[in-house]
Amino acid sequence: MRTIVSRLIRFKSSFAQTRFVSASYGGGGRYLSTDSNKIDEPFSVEEAETVHVPPPPTEKLLVLGGNGFVGSHVCKEALDRGLSVSSLSRSGKSSLQESWASRVTWHQGNLLSSDSLKDALDGVTSVISCVGGFGSNSYMYKINGTANINAIRAASEKGVKRFVYISAADFGLANYLLSGYYEGKRAAETELLTRFAYGGIVLRPGFIYGTRSVGSMKIPLGVFGSPMEMVLQQAKPLNQLPLVGPLFTPPVNVESVAKVAVRAATDPVFPPGIVDVHGIQRYSQQKSR
């Protein structure tokens, strides 16, 4: 018993001698006190050691279908933003004889094959899919739906942060005529927003215009696309008409789609979800971060 009391007394004694650090603020700056009975004295701070922090890793973007009409503009926009860009498509390297094409890493593959994306996704931080097409209903579902779903799942498993899918706006009755096309698109959208709840963005443009290259020939779709966009922008209430309303969806410039797609893929504060044609037009007019 005596031993226990002795230990308690020694513990109390040492505890009483313990000095606490407190901070106070005076007219001359901040002071420290190590004892409540002592006058505060100014303290000096030694110069902090310089720590060399490595620069943030370069954003690496993979564009699916990068040699197509929309995909080529996406690649070019991403390169202009200083990103490292690669692309995967069935034909591989783009046939476009333009300077930017030599700065893209081209991969050849088929998204309907699960092995096509393994190497292409190495080190990738974000993906933009421009994959789509027309044909029979079964083919359209495969190329617009299954192919993109495979890509979304592979990217998710690889730990890709953000995924942008360029889908399509509803066109009312046209949806029934092209059921495989729209059913495939919507299935891919559902998969994307499920797998990438915080980094999945769906762009739904209507008719996309711009200068389309077909071999050595250039087709200026903007000749009638641009005036239509200006007119239909002012006719937004007509979109609400039953059945025919979606036919009044304004066209959008391919450069606007590319700009918003790249921003959505790289800007961490860009909100996830579905962006319609009016949202694409609005975002394209905002200054990039």
C-alpha positions in Angstrom: 0.0 0.0 0.0 2.8 2.4 0.9 4.5 1.7 -2.5 1.3 2.5 -4.4 0.8 5.8 -2.5 4.5 6.8 -3.1 4.1 6.2 -6.9 0.9 8.3 -7.0 2.6 11.2 -5.1 5.6 11.1 -7.5 3.2 11.1 -10.5 1.3 14.0 -9.1 4.5 15.9 -8.5 5.9 15.4 -12.0 2.5 16.3 -13.5 2.4 19.5 -11.6 5.8 20.5 -13.0 4.7 19.8 -16.6 4.5 23.1 -18.6 1.8 23.7 -21.1 2.2 25.7 -24.3 -0.3 28.4 -24.8 -0.6 31.1 -27.5 -1.5 34.7 -27.0 -1.8 37.6 -29.3 -0.5 41.0 -28.4 0.1 44.3 -30.2 3.6 43.2 -31.2 2.6 39.8 -32.7 2.2 36.3 -31.4 4.0 35.0 -28.3 4.4 31.7 -26.5 4.3 31.1 -22.8 5.6 27.9 -21.2 4.5 28.8 -17.7 1.6 30.9 -16.5 3.9 32.7 -14.1 6.4 33.9 -16.7 6.2 36.9 -19.0 5.6 36.1 -22.6 8.6 36.3 -24.8 8.7 36.5 -28.6 9.7 33.4 -30.4 11.7 33.1 -33.5 10.9 30.8 -36.4 13.7 29.3 -38.4 13.5 29.4 -42.2 11.6 26.4 -43.5 13.4 23.9 -45.6 12.5 24.1 -49.3 10.6 21.0 -50.4 10.7 20.2 -54.1 7.2 18.9 -55.0 7.0 17.2 -58.4 4.6 18.8 -60.9 1.1 17.2 -61.2 0.9 14.2 -63.6 0.0 15.1 -67.2 -3.6 14.4 -68.1 -3.7 11.6 -70.6 -6.9 11.4 -72.7 -8.1 8.4 -74.7 -10.5 9.3 -77.6 -12.5 6.4 -78.9 -13.2 6.9 -82.6 -10.7 9.6 -82.9 -10.3 9.4 -86.6 -14.0 10.2 -87.3 -15.7 13.5 -87.9 -16.4 14.4 -84.2 -13.4 12.4 -82.8 -10.8 14.2 -84.9 -12.1 17.6 -83.7 -11.9 16.2 -80.1 -8.3 15.1 -80.6 -7.3 18.5 -82.0 -9.1 20.4 -79.2 -7.4 18.2 -76.5 -3.9 18.8 -78.1 -4.6 22.5 -78.2 -5.3 22.3 -74.4 -1.9 20.7 -73.9 -3.1 17.2 -73.1 -1.4 13.9 -74.0 -3.8 12.3 -76.5 -4.2 8.8 -77.8 -7.0 7.2 -79.8 -8.5 3.8 -80.5 -10.5 2.9 -83.6 -11.1 0.0 -85.9 -8.9 1.5 -88.6 -6.1 2.7 -86.3 -4.2 5.7 -87.5 -6.1 8.6 -89.0 -5.9 9.2 -92.8 -6.1 12.9 -92.3 -3.0 14.6 -93.6 -2.9 17.3 -90.9 -0.1 18.2 -88.5 -2.0 17.5 -85.3 -2.5 13.8 -86.3 1.2 13.1 -85.9 1.0 14.1 -82.2 -1.7 11.5 -81.4 -0.8 7.9 -80.3 -3.0 5.7 -82.5 -4.3 2.3 -81.5 -6.2 -0.1 -83.6 -8.9 -2.3 -82.0 -12.5 -3.3 -81.9 -14.5 -2.4 -78.8 -16.6 -5.5 -79.3 -13.5 -7.4 -78.3 -12.7 -7.3 -74.6 -9.0 -7.3 -75.2 -8.8 -4.3 -77.5 -8.7 -1.7 -74.7 -6.1 -3.3 -72.3 -3.0 -1.5 -73.7 -4.8 1.6 -74.8 -6.0 2.4 -71.3 -2.6 2.3 -69.6 -2.0 5.5 -67.8 -5.2 7.1 -69.1 -7.0 9.6 -66.7 -10.0 10.3 -68.9 -11.9 8.9 -71.9 -14.1 10.5 -74.5 -16.2 8.1 -76.7 -17.3 9.3 -80.1 -18.2 5.8 -81.2 -21.5 5.3 -83.0 -22.9 4.4 -86.4 -25.9 3.4 -88.5 -27.1 0.2 -90.2 -29.6 -2.5 -89.2 -31.2 -2.3 -85.8 -29.1 -5.1 -84.5 -25.9 -3.5 -85.8 -26.8 -0.1 -84.5 -27.4 -1.5 -81.0 -24.0 -3.2 -81.0 -22.0 -0.2 -82.2 -23.8 2.4 -80.2 -24.7 0.3 -77.1 -22.5 -2.8 -76.6 -19.3 -1.3 -77.9 -19.6 1.7 -75.6 -20.7 -0.4 -72.6 -17.6 -2.6 -73.0 -15.4 0.6 -73.1 -17.2 2.0 -70.0 -16.7 -1.2 -68.0 -13.0 -1.5 -69.0 -12.3 2.1 -68.1 -14.0 1.7 -64.7 -12.0 -1.4 -63.9 -8.8 0.5 -64.9 -9.5 3.3 -62.5 -10.1 6.0 -65.1 -11.4 9.1 -63.4 -13.8 10.6 -65.9 -15.6 9.3 -69.0 -17.5 11.5 -71.5 -19.9 9.8 -73.9 -21.1 11.7 -77.0 -24.7 10.4 -77.4 -27.6 12.0 -79.3 -30.6 14.1 -78.7 -34.1 12.6 -78.9 -35.9 13.3 -82.2 -39.4 12.1 -81.4 -40.7 9.9 -84.1 -37.2 9.3 -85.5 -36.5 7.3 -82.3 -38.9 4.6 -83.5 -37.4 4.5 -87.0 -33.9 4.1 -85.6 -34.8 2.1 -82.6 -31.5 0.1 -82.5 -29.6 3.4 -82.6 -31.4 5.1 -79.7 -31.8 1.9 -77.6 -28.1 1.4 -77.9 -27.3 5.0 -77.0 -29.6 4.9 -73.9 -28.2 1.6 -72.7 -24.7 3.0 -72.9 -25.8 6.2 -71.0 -27.3 4.1 -68.2 -24.1 2.1 -67.9 -22.0 5.2 -67.8 -24.0 7.0 -65.1 -24.0 3.9 -63.0 -20.3 3.1 -63.3 -19.1 6.8 -63.2 -21.6 8.4 -60.8 -19.2 11.3 -60.1 -17.2 11.5 -63.3 -19.6 10.4 -66.1 -20.9 13.0 -68.5 -23.3 12.4 -71.4 -23.5 15.0 -74.2 -26.7 14.9 -76.3 -26.2 17.1 -79.4 -28.6 17.1 -82.2 -27.4 17.5 -85.8 -23.6 18.3 -85.6 -22.3 20.5 -88.4 -18.8 21.5 -89.5 -16.4 20.8 -92.3 -16.4 17.0 -92.8 -13.5 15.4 -94.7 -14.4 12.5 -97.0 -11.2 11.4 -98.6 -9.6 14.4 -100.2 -13.0 16.2 -100.4 -14.2 18.6 -97.7 -18.0 19.0 -97.2 -18.9 22.4 -95.5 -21.9 21.3 -93.5 -21.9 24.7 -91.8 -23.3 26.4 -94.9 -26.8 25.4 -93.8 -26.0 24.2 -90.2 -25.0 27.5 -88.8 -28.0 29.5 -90.0 -30.3 26.7 -88.8 -28.7 26.9 -85.3 -29.2 30.6 -85.1 -32.9 30.3 -86.1 -33.8 27.3 -83.9 -32.0 28.8 -80.9 -34.8 31.4 -80.9 -37.5 28.8 -81.3 -36.7 26.9 -78.1 -40.4 26.8 -76.9 -41.2 24.7 -80.0 -39.2 21.9 -78.5 -42.1 21.3 -76.1 -44.6 20.5 -78.8 -45.9 16.9 -78.7 -44.4 14.5 -81.2 -42.8 17.1 -83.5 -41.1 19.2 -80.8 -37.8 17.4 -80.9 -37.5 18.1 -84.6 -36.9 21.8 -83.7 -33.7 20.9 -81.7 -31.0 23.3 -83.0 -27.9 22.0 -84.7 -24.6 22.5 -83.0 -21.1 23.2 -84.3 -18.6 20.3 -84.1 -16.0 22.6 -82.5 -18.5 23.4 -79.7 -19.1 19.7 -79.0 -15.3 19.0 -79.0 -14.6 22.0 -76.6 -17.3 20.9 -74.1 -16.3 17.2 -74.3 -12.6 18.0 -73.5 -13.6 20.3 -70.7 -16.0 17.7 -69.2 -13.2 15.1 -69.4 -10.6 17.2 -67.6 -12.4 19.7 -65.4 -13.0 18.0 -62.0 -15.8 20.5 -61.1 -17.7 19.9 -64.4 -21.0 18.4 -63.1 -21.7 14.8 -64.0 -25.0 13.8 -65.8 -26.7 14.6 -69.1 -26.0 17.8 -71.0 -28.5 18.6 -73.8 -27.8 20.7 -76.9 -28.7 23.9 -75.1 -26.2 23.0 -72.3 -23.6 22.3 -74.9 -24.1 25.7 -76.5 -24.0 27.4 -73.1 -20.8 25.6 -71.9 -19.0 26.2 -75.2 -19.4 30.0 -74.8 -17.9 29.9 -71.3 -14.2 30.5 -70.9 -12.2 27.3 -70.3 -10.6 26.8 -66.9 
